[in-house]
Amino acid sequence: MAVDYSGLRSLTARELIAALTRDGFHYVRQKGSHQRYHHPDGRRVTVATDGAGDTFTIKTLRSMIESQAQWTEEDLKRLTLFR
C-alpha cells in the first residue's frame, strides 16, 4: 500500500527523530550532518540534519520512511506523523 505523503510535506528532522525514538530506534553515531539510528530488529535509518527545523523533500522522506524505516501508513498514523 502506497503512503500518502501529502500530510507529511512539512516534516522536520526533529519530528522524524522523535518518531524514530518512539518506534524503538536508537542513536548510534553521527558523521557530519548525517545521524544513524538502528532498531533492534536490524533496520537502519540515516537522517541528514542540516537544520533541526528544516523540512525534507518528498524524495528524501520516501527513502527514510519506506526503504529505511519500512513504515506503513498505519505506522505513520500510530506515530502521529500525519497532520
Secondary structure, 3 states (H helix, E strand, C coil): CCCCHHHHCCCEHHHHHHHHHHCCCEEEEEECCEEEEECCCCCEEEEECCCCCCECCHHHHHHHHHHHCCCCHHHHHHCCCCC
